[in-house]
Amino acid sequence: MVIEPFVIAVPDEAIVDLRERLERTRWPGEVVGSDWRYGTDLTYLQELCAYWQREFDWRAREAALNAMPQFRAAVDGYGVHFVSAEGRGPDPLPLLFTHGWPGSIVEVAKIIGPLTDPASYGGDPADAFHVVAPSIPGYGFSEIPSEPGYGPRRTADLWDELMRVLGFDRYGVQGGDWGAYLSGYLAYLFPERVVGSHTNATFIQPPPDEREPRSAAERAYLEGAAGWRENDAGYHHIQRTRPQTLSYGLTDSPAGQAAWIVEKWRSNSDCGGEIERRFSKDEILTNVAIYWFSGTANSSSRFYYEAVHEAGWEWLGGRVEVPCGFANFAAELPHLCAPRSWVERGCNVTHWSTFDRGGHYPAMEEPALLVEDIRTFFRPLR
């Protein structure tokens, strides 16, 4: 297998095209004073897109991303893009970090330094990791699948093969959102190689015959998850049923792509309704621009469709016996913050922490808290 260095290099004409499209945006109306109640607020989106068109410096953000060592490799015939950053310490532990939706490799940018080189950030060199952070199939700069079946199971196989090719016989896994689901899958499928799974979302479920609530906490969790599905999961439903139909608007309109993503970054973060308390415009638009320039609105959404059409979508198939650690942040989505008793019926919980701040994107919102929790969990597993 050939592993080649990869450099993000968006053509100049793509940047010109983006600015021209933003200039020609046909804006909808909205209910006066509705704020974000019906979805992405018009005033904020116009402000964000004006910044994107006139002030956002993609070349500067591109250079910052390229500071992370990136590669492409054909894994089982599929082109995988990934960051691979060597650890600086006596015996760095390989750590496979997977992003989620609507995220990208930007999620690893704030934590890659402290994880790979803890001594330079006031930590212990013995806690060093070699971080591998791939882009999920159909996301960012990985190949866009043109055939069905690239869901979590196939991705887990790709990830394990990637780690084999890189020479790692044993490794840890970490992630949130899809990254959490894939981390659990890897721990279940490859227990002889995965030393531990650390996630910031409780994706692992009990066996189907053990899902009757046994406590008030479990009943509250199930009620909260049901409320989320009813009131906040519209994007989830359309992406797992008709992603192709959705994709035409997002692929043709940068304002549409921005609106689709920014609403989730606002509602799913610990920002108190003010998105820029957590993310700068540059951070938001760097992530949105990756989706735009790579043309992955369709393929990234389609990952949901592939997932729910896999056998065992809500149940991995057995108990995860590999050590599992969970970092629970205060503003996590209701269906991803199950009580410990619920999660323990599906996996071997050896680490459980709770934080009074942070949301669905802790690698960007609370990187220091997440890094320390990852170090703590893996310390006895090295």
C-alpha positions as CSV (number, residue, x, y, z in Angstrom):
1,M,0.0,0.0,0.0
2,V,1.2,3.5,-0.9
3,I,0.9,6.2,1.7
4,E,1.4,9.6,0.2
5,P,1.7,13.0,1.9
6,F,-1.3,15.2,1.4
7,V,-1.6,19.0,1.3
8,I,-4.9,20.8,1.2
9,A,-4.7,23.1,-1.9
10,V,-8.0,24.6,-3.0
11,P,-7.8,26.1,-6.5
12,D,-8.0,29.9,-6.7
13,E,-11.0,29.5,-9.1
14,A,-12.9,27.6,-6.4
15,I,-12.5,30.5,-4.0
16,V,-13.6,33.0,-6.7
17,D,-16.6,30.9,-7.4
18,L,-17.5,30.7,-3.7
19,R,-17.4,34.5,-3.4
20,E,-19.5,35.0,-6.5
21,R,-22.1,32.5,-5.2
22,L,-22.3,34.3,-1.9
23,E,-22.8,37.6,-3.6
24,R,-25.8,36.1,-5.5
25,T,-27.5,34.5,-2.6
26,R,-31.3,34.6,-2.8
27,W,-32.4,35.1,0.8
28,P,-35.7,33.9,2.2
29,G,-37.9,35.9,4.5
30,E,-38.6,35.0,8.1
31,V,-41.1,35.6,10.9
32,V,-40.3,38.9,12.5
33,G,-38.6,38.4,15.9
34,S,-38.5,34.7,15.5
35,D,-34.7,34.5,16.3
36,W,-33.6,30.8,15.9
37,R,-37.0,29.3,16.7
38,Y,-37.7,28.2,13.1
39,G,-34.1,27.3,12.4
40,T,-31.0,29.3,11.4
41,D,-31.6,33.0,12.1
42,L,-31.6,35.1,9.0
43,T,-29.8,38.1,10.4
44,Y,-26.9,36.0,11.8
45,L,-26.5,33.9,8.6
46,Q,-26.4,37.1,6.5
47,E,-23.7,38.5,8.8
48,L,-21.7,35.2,8.7
49,C,-21.9,34.9,4.9
50,A,-20.9,38.5,4.4
51,Y,-17.8,37.8,6.5
52,W,-17.2,34.6,4.5
53,Q,-17.4,36.6,1.3
54,R,-15.4,39.6,2.2
55,E,-13.1,38.9,5.2
56,F,-12.6,35.2,5.7
57,D,-9.0,34.2,4.7
58,W,-9.2,30.6,3.5
59,R,-5.5,30.6,2.6
60,A,-4.6,31.4,6.2
61,R,-6.9,28.7,7.5
62,E,-5.7,26.2,4.9
63,A,-2.1,26.9,6.0
64,A,-3.0,26.2,9.6
65,L,-4.7,22.9,8.7
66,N,-1.6,22.0,6.6
67,A,0.5,22.4,9.7
68,M,-0.9,19.0,10.8
69,P,0.9,16.2,9.0
70,Q,-1.6,14.7,6.5
71,F,-1.6,11.7,4.2
72,R,-3.7,9.7,1.7
73,A,-3.7,6.0,1.4
74,A,-5.7,3.4,-0.5
75,V,-7.1,1.2,2.2
76,D,-8.9,-1.9,0.8
77,G,-9.2,0.0,-2.5
78,Y,-10.6,3.1,-0.9
79,G,-8.8,6.5,-0.6
80,V,-8.5,7.5,3.1
81,H,-7.3,11.0,4.1
82,F,-5.8,11.2,7.6
83,V,-3.7,13.2,10.0
84,S,-0.8,11.2,11.5
85,A,1.1,13.1,14.2
86,E,4.0,11.3,16.0
87,G,4.1,11.5,19.8
88,R,7.0,12.9,21.8
89,G,7.6,10.7,24.8
90,P,9.2,7.5,25.9
91,D,6.5,5.2,24.5
92,P,3.6,7.0,22.7
93,L,0.4,5.1,22.5
94,P,-1.3,5.1,19.1
95,L,-4.7,6.8,19.4
96,L,-7.3,6.8,16.6
97,F,-9.4,9.9,16.8
98,T,-12.6,10.1,14.7
99,H,-14.7,13.2,14.1
100,G,-18.4,13.4,13.7
101,W,-21.1,15.3,11.7
102,P,-21.2,18.2,11.0
103,G,-17.5,18.2,11.9
104,S,-14.2,17.3,10.2
105,I,-10.5,17.1,11.0
106,V,-10.8,20.7,12.4
107,E,-12.1,18.9,15.6
108,V,-8.6,17.5,16.3
109,A,-6.7,20.7,15.7
110,K,-6.8,22.0,19.3
111,I,-6.0,18.7,21.0
112,I,-3.4,17.3,18.7
113,G,-0.5,19.3,20.3
114,P,-1.2,18.4,23.9
115,L,-1.9,14.8,23.1
116,T,1.2,14.2,21.0
117,D,3.6,16.4,23.0
118,P,2.3,16.7,26.6
119,A,5.6,18.1,28.0
120,S,5.3,21.2,25.9
121,Y,1.9,21.8,27.4
122,G,2.8,21.3,31.0
123,G,2.1,17.6,31.0
124,D,4.0,14.3,31.6
125,P,5.9,12.9,28.5
126,A,4.7,9.5,29.6
127,D,1.2,10.5,28.5
128,A,2.2,11.0,24.8
129,F,0.1,9.6,22.0
130,H,0.7,9.1,18.3
131,V,-2.5,10.6,17.0
132,V,-4.1,9.2,13.8
133,A,-7.2,11.2,12.8
134,P,-8.9,10.1,9.5
135,S,-11.7,11.7,7.6
136,I,-14.8,9.5,7.6
137,P,-15.7,8.1,4.1
138,G,-17.4,10.9,2.1
139,Y,-16.2,13.6,4.5
140,G,-13.5,16.2,3.9
141,F,-10.6,14.9,1.8
142,S,-11.4,11.2,1.9
143,E,-12.7,9.7,-1.3
144,I,-16.4,10.2,-2.0
145,P,-18.0,6.7,-2.2
146,S,-19.8,6.0,-5.4
147,E,-21.2,2.7,-4.3
148,P,-23.5,1.8,-1.3
149,G,-22.3,0.3,2.0
150,Y,-19.8,2.8,3.4
151,G,-21.4,3.0,6.8
152,P,-20.0,2.5,10.3
153,R,-19.2,-1.2,10.0
154,R,-17.2,-0.9,6.7
155,T,-15.5,2.2,8.1
156,A,-14.5,0.4,11.3
157,D,-12.8,-2.3,9.1
158,L,-11.1,0.5,7.1
159,W,-9.9,2.1,10.3
160,D,-8.4,-1.1,11.7
161,E,-6.7,-1.8,8.4
162,L,-5.3,1.7,8.3
163,M,-3.8,1.2,11.8
164,R,-2.3,-2.1,10.7
165,V,-0.7,-0.5,7.7
166,L,0.7,2.2,9.8
167,G,2.4,-0.5,11.9
168,F,0.2,-0.3,15.1
169,D,-0.6,-3.7,16.6
170,R,-2.4,-2.1,19.5
171,Y,-4.1,1.2,19.8
172,G,-6.7,3.3,21.6
173,V,-9.8,4.9,20.1
174,Q,-11.5,8.2,20.9
175,G,-14.3,10.3,19.5
176,G,-17.7,11.9,19.8
177,D,-20.8,11.7,17.6
178,W,-20.0,9.3,14.8
179,G,-16.5,9.1,16.3
180,A,-18.1,7.6,19.5
181,Y,-20.1,5.1,17.6
182,L,-17.1,4.0,15.5
183,S,-14.9,3.8,18.6
184,G,-17.4,1.4,20.2
185,Y,-17.6,-0.6,17.0
186,L,-13.8,-0.9,16.9
187,A,-13.6,-2.0,20.5
188,Y,-16.3,-4.7,19.9
189,L,-14.9,-5.9,16.6
190,F,-11.2,-5.9,17.4
191,P,-10.8,-6.4,21.1
192,E,-7.4,-8.1,20.6
193,R,-6.0,-4.8,19.2
194,V,-8.0,-2.0,20.8
195,V,-6.7,-1.4,24.3
196,G,-9.5,1.0,25.3
197,S,-12.3,3.1,24.0
198,H,-12.8,6.7,25.3
199,T,-15.8,8.6,24.0
200,N,-17.6,11.9,24.8
201,A,-21.0,10.4,23.9
202,T,-22.7,7.3,25.3
203,F,-23.5,5.6,22.0
204,I,-23.3,2.1,23.4
205,Q,-26.7,0.7,24.2
206,P,-27.8,-2.3,26.4
207,P,-28.9,-5.5,24.6
208,P,-32.4,-5.1,23.1
209,D,-34.0,-7.3,25.8
210,E,-32.5,-5.1,28.6
211,R,-33.8,-1.7,27.7
212,E,-36.6,-1.4,30.1
213,P,-35.7,1.4,32.5
214,R,-34.7,0.3,36.0
215,S,-34.4,3.7,37.7
216,A,-35.7,7.2,37.7
217,A,-32.5,8.3,36.0
218,E,-33.0,5.8,33.2
219,R,-36.6,6.8,32.7
220,A,-35.5,10.5,32.6
221,Y,-32.9,9.6,30.0
222,L,-35.3,7.8,27.8
223,E,-37.8,10.6,28.0
224,G,-35.2,13.1,27.1
225,A,-34.0,11.1,24.1
226,A,-37.6,10.8,22.9
227,G,-38.1,14.5,23.3
228,W,-34.9,15.2,21.2
229,R,-36.1,12.9,18.5
230,E,-39.4,14.7,18.3
231,N,-38.2,18.3,18.5
232,D,-34.6,18.4,17.3
233,A,-33.8,15.4,15.1
234,G,-35.3,16.6,11.8
235,Y,-31.8,16.8,10.2
236,H,-31.2,13.2,11.4
237,H,-34.4,11.9,9.8
238,I,-33.9,13.5,6.4
239,Q,-30.2,12.5,6.2
240,R,-31.0,8.8,7.0
241,T,-34.0,8.7,4.6
242,R,-33.5,11.1,1.7
243,P,-29.9,12.5,1.7
244,Q,-29.8,12.8,-2.1
245,T,-32.8,15.2,-2.2
246,L,-31.2,17.4,0.5
247,S,-27.9,17.5,-1.2
248,Y,-28.9,19.5,-4.2
249,G,-29.5,22.7,-2.2
250,L,-26.5,22.3,0.0
251,T,-24.1,21.5,-2.9
252,D,-25.3,24.5,-4.9
253,S,-25.6,27.1,-2.2
254,P,-22.8,28.0,0.2
255,A,-25.3,30.0,2.3
256,G,-27.4,26.8,2.5
257,Q,-24.5,24.7,3.5
258,A,-23.5,27.2,6.2
259,A,-27.1,27.4,7.5
260,W,-27.4,23.6,7.7
261,I,-24.2,23.3,9.8
262,V,-24.2,26.4,11.9
263,E,-27.6,25.7,13.3
264,K,-26.2,22.4,14.7
265,W,-23.0,24.0,16.1
266,R,-25.2,26.5,17.9
267,S,-27.9,24.2,19.3
268,N,-25.5,21.4,20.2
269,S,-22.8,23.4,22.0
270,D,-22.6,24.9,25.4
271,C,-23.0,28.5,24.1
272,G,-26.2,29.6,25.8
273,G,-27.7,30.5,22.4
274,E,-24.7,32.8,21.4
275,I,-22.7,30.6,19.1
276,E,-19.7,32.9,19.0
277,R,-19.2,32.4,22.8
278,R,-17.8,29.1,21.7
279,F,-16.7,29.4,18.1
280,S,-15.2,32.3,16.2
281,K,-16.5,33.0,12.7
282,D,-13.1,31.7,11.4
283,E,-13.6,28.4,13.2
284,I,-17.1,28.0,12.0
285,L,-16.3,28.9,8.4
286,T,-13.2,26.7,8.3
287,N,-15.3,23.7,9.0
288,V,-18.1,24.8,6.6
289,A,-15.6,25.5,3.9
290,I,-14.2,22.0,4.1
291,Y,-17.6,20.7,3.3
292,W,-18.1,23.3,0.5
293,F,-14.7,22.9,-1.2
294,S,-14.7,19.1,-1.0
295,G,-18.3,18.9,-2.3
296,T,-19.3,16.4,0.5
297,A,-22.7,17.7,1.6
298,N,-24.3,14.6,-0.1
299,S,-21.8,11.9,0.8
300,S,-21.5,13.1,4.5
301,S,-25.2,13.1,4.9
302,R,-25.5,9.7,3.2
303,F,-23.4,8.2,6.0
304,Y,-26.6,8.4,8.1
305,Y,-28.5,6.4,5.5
306,E,-25.8,3.8,5.3
307,A,-25.7,3.5,9.1
308,V,-29.4,2.9,9.7
309,H,-29.5,0.4,6.8
310,E,-26.8,-1.8,8.4
311,A,-27.7,-4.8,10.4
312,G,-27.5,-4.1,14.1
313,W,-27.6,-0.3,13.7
314,E,-28.7,0.3,17.4
315,W,-26.9,-2.8,18.8
316,L,-23.3,-3.7,18.0
317,G,-24.1,-7.4,18.4
318,G,-22.6,-8.1,21.8
319,R,-21.2,-6.6,25.0
320,V,-18.0,-4.6,24.6
321,E,-15.5,-6.1,27.0
322,V,-12.6,-3.8,26.2
323,P,-12.2,-1.1,28.8
324,C,-14.5,1.9,28.1
325,G,-14.3,5.4,29.4
326,F,-16.9,8.1,29.0
327,A,-16.5,11.9,29.4
328,N,-20.0,13.4,30.0
329,F,-20.2,17.2,29.2
330,A,-23.0,19.3,30.6
331,A,-24.7,20.3,27.3
332,E,-24.4,17.0,25.4
333,L,-27.4,15.9,23.3
334,P,-30.1,14.2,25.4
335,H,-29.8,10.8,23.6
336,L,-26.1,10.8,24.1
337,C,-25.9,11.2,27.8
338,A,-27.3,8.0,29.2
339,P,-26.8,7.2,32.9
340,R,-23.9,4.9,33.8
341,S,-26.2,2.0,34.8
342,W,-27.7,2.0,31.3
343,V,-24.3,2.0,29.6
344,E,-22.8,-0.6,31.8
345,R,-25.3,-3.2,30.5
346,G,-23.7,-2.9,27.1
347,C,-20.0,-2.5,27.9
348,N,-17.2,-2.7,30.4
349,V,-17.2,0.8,32.0
350,T,-13.8,1.5,33.7
351,H,-13.9,5.3,33.7
352,W,-16.8,7.8,34.1
353,S,-16.4,11.5,34.4
354,T,-18.8,14.4,34.3
355,F,-18.2,18.1,33.6
356,D,-20.3,21.1,34.4
357,R,-19.6,22.8,31.1
358,G,-19.0,21.9,27.4
359,G,-21.3,20.4,24.8
360,H,-21.3,18.1,21.8
361,Y,-17.9,19.4,20.5
362,P,-15.6,19.2,23.5
363,A,-12.4,18.9,21.4
364,M,-13.2,22.5,20.3
365,E,-15.2,23.8,23.2
366,E,-13.2,22.4,26.2
367,P,-10.0,20.9,24.8
368,A,-8.0,21.0,28.0
369,L,-10.8,19.1,29.9
370,L,-11.0,16.5,27.2
371,V,-7.3,16.0,26.8
372,E,-6.8,15.5,30.6
373,D,-9.7,13.0,30.6
374,I,-8.2,11.0,27.7
375,R,-4.8,10.9,29.5
376,T,-6.4,9.7,32.7
377,F,-8.4,7.0,31.1
378,F,-5.5,5.5,29.0
379,R,-2.8,5.8,31.7
380,P,-3.4,2.3,33.2
381,L,-3.9,0.8,29.7
382,R,-0.5,1.7,28.2
